[in-house]
Amino acid sequence: MMNYFEIRNRLANLEELRALYKEYISFTNRETNVPAQAVRTKMEPMAVLAIDSLRRVGLGSMVTRDAESRGGRKVRINLIKAIFRDHVVRRFDVRDNEVLTLLDRGIASYKSRLWKQQINLLNPLFWLYQFGALLADLPFMILRSAGYDTERAEKLTSARLLRLVVQLAFFAVLIKWSGLFDLIRFDILAL
């Protein structure tokens, strides 16, 4: 799960890439135009994060699409990477609005996620849950930092049960410590 700051950084990257791409497509002859090439050079470092960001929100199928090549065979092309390869744009007929639509969908998705995370920043129950999840993941974090590969172990049912037990124990201690348990018990006895 992405946190607020990661979502904000990915959103800023997508918005900046979109703005630069709009500037880039406003040039008429992009291949030989020096200012257009300068804009494209600014966009290149942002492409890797943009592709990863779009895949993380489920737009991976839009990032790569099937296109017919010469000979009728279909190949997969990456729309974001195609921006930087003029021969791919010409050969597979990559339209400017395809890339803009892709970036717009990614930006909209990240804006909705950012709004949800902003609400969670002020929600104390969210932070209690995150702390419980951290405690449940602590044994695996220690083993990972010691150099062990815990990927297979974390997928085991027993490991998932261990995490659940640790989280339930944390919440039981929290309820007992806060006095909520006594309050509930007295309300039940009063009935």
C-alpha positions in Angstrom: 0.0 0.0 0.0 1.3 3.4 -0.9 1.5 6.1 1.7 0.5 9.7 1.3 4.0 11.0 0.4 4.6 8.3 -2.2 1.3 9.0 -3.8 2.0 12.8 -3.9 5.4 12.2 -5.5 4.0 9.9 -8.2 1.1 12.3 -8.9 3.5 15.2 -9.3 5.7 13.1 -11.7 2.6 12.2 -13.8 1.4 15.8 -13.9 4.8 17.2 -14.8 5.2 14.5 -17.5 1.8 15.4 -18.9 2.6 19.1 -19.0 5.9 18.5 -20.8 4.3 16.1 -23.2 1.6 18.7 -24.1 4.4 21.1 -24.8 6.2 18.5 -26.8 3.2 17.7 -29.1 2.6 21.4 -29.7 5.7 21.5 -32.0 5.1 20.7 -35.6 8.2 18.9 -36.7 9.3 17.1 -33.5 12.1 15.0 -34.9 14.4 17.8 -36.1 13.1 20.7 -33.9 15.8 21.5 -31.3 13.4 22.9 -28.7 11.1 19.8 -29.1 14.1 17.6 -28.5 15.1 19.6 -25.4 11.6 19.0 -24.0 11.8 15.4 -24.8 15.1 15.2 -23.0 13.4 16.6 -19.9 10.7 14.0 -20.1 13.0 11.0 -20.3 14.0 10.6 -16.6 10.3 10.8 -15.6 9.3 7.9 -17.9 10.4 5.0 -15.7 8.5 6.3 -12.6 5.5 7.1 -14.8 5.3 3.6 -16.2 5.6 2.1 -12.7 3.0 4.5 -11.3 0.5 3.7 -14.1 1.0 -0.1 -13.5 0.5 0.3 -9.8 -3.0 1.7 -10.3 -4.1 -1.0 -12.8 -3.3 0.9 -16.0 -0.6 -1.5 -17.1 -2.8 -2.9 -19.9 -3.1 0.6 -21.3 0.6 1.3 -20.9 1.4 -1.6 -23.3 -0.8 -2.4 -26.2 -0.9 -4.9 -29.0 0.0 -3.4 -32.3 0.3 -5.0 -35.7 3.7 -5.0 -37.2 4.8 -5.6 -40.7 3.8 -9.2 -41.6 0.6 -9.1 -39.5 2.3 -10.3 -36.3 1.2 -8.5 -33.2 3.8 -7.0 -30.9 3.5 -5.2 -27.5 4.5 -1.6 -27.4 4.9 0.6 -24.4 3.1 3.9 -25.1 5.2 5.9 -22.7 8.5 4.6 -24.0 7.3 5.1 -27.6 7.3 8.8 -27.0 11.1 8.7 -27.2 11.3 6.5 -30.3 10.1 8.3 -33.4 10.3 5.2 -35.6 8.0 3.3 -33.2 5.5 6.2 -33.2 5.4 6.2 -37.0 5.4 2.4 -37.5 2.7 1.6 -35.0 0.6 4.8 -35.4 0.8 5.9 -31.7 -1.5 8.9 -31.5 -0.8 11.8 -29.2 -4.2 11.6 -27.6 -3.6 8.0 -26.5 -0.7 9.0 -24.4 -2.6 12.0 -23.0 -5.6 9.8 -22.1 -3.4 7.4 -20.4 -1.7 10.1 -18.3 -5.1 11.7 -17.5 -6.5 8.4 -16.2 -3.4 7.9 -14.1 -3.6 11.4 -12.7 -7.3 11.0 -11.8 -6.6 7.7 -10.1 -3.7 9.2 -8.0 -5.8 12.2 -7.1 -8.6 10.0 -5.6 -6.0 8.0 -3.7 -4.3 11.1 -2.4 -7.7 12.4 -1.1 -8.2 9.1 0.7 -4.8 9.2 2.2 -5.3 12.8 3.4 -8.3 11.7 5.3 -6.3 8.8 6.8 -3.6 11.2 8.0 -6.1 12.6 10.5 -7.7 9.3 11.4 -6.3 7.9 14.7 -7.8 4.5 14.0 -5.9 4.3 10.8 -2.6 4.9 12.7 -3.5 2.4 15.3 -4.1 -0.2 12.6 -0.8 0.7 10.9 1.0 0.3 14.2 -0.6 -3.1 14.7 0.4 -4.1 11.2 4.0 -2.9 11.9 4.2 -5.0 15.1 2.8 -8.1 13.2 5.4 -7.6 10.5 8.3 -7.0 12.9 9.6 -10.6 13.0 9.8 -10.7 9.2 11.5 -7.3 9.0 14.1 -8.4 11.5 14.8 -11.6 9.5 15.0 -9.6 6.2 17.5 -7.2 7.7 19.5 -10.2 8.9 19.7 -11.3 5.3 17.1 -14.0 5.2 14.8 -14.4 2.2 11.3 -14.3 3.8 9.2 -14.1 0.7 8.1 -17.7 0.7 7.6 -17.8 4.5 5.4 -14.7 4.4 3.0 -16.5 2.0 2.5 -19.4 4.3 -0.9 -19.7 6.1 0.9 -20.1 9.4 2.7 -16.8 8.9 -0.5 -15.1 8.1 -2.1 -16.6 11.2 0.9 -15.4 13.2 0.3 -11.8 11.9 -3.4 -12.0 12.8 -2.7 -13.3 16.3 -0.1 -10.5 16.9 -2.5 -7.8 15.6 -5.4 -9.2 17.8 -3.1 -9.3 20.8 -2.1 -5.7 20.2 -5.7 -4.6 19.9 -6.7 -6.6 23.0 -3.9 -4.9 25.0 -4.9 -1.5 23.6 -8.6 -2.0 24.6 -7.6 -3.2 28.1 -5.2 -0.4 28.6 -7.7 2.3 27.4 -10.4 1.1 29.8 -12.8 0.4 27.0 -13.1 -3.2 28.1 -14.2 -2.1 31.6 -16.7 0.4 30.2 -18.3 -2.3 28.0 -18.4 -4.8 30.9 -20.1 -2.2 33.2 -22.6 -1.4 30.5 -23.5 -5.1 30.1 -23.8 -5.6 33.8 -26.1 -2.5 34.1 -28.5 -4.1 31.7 
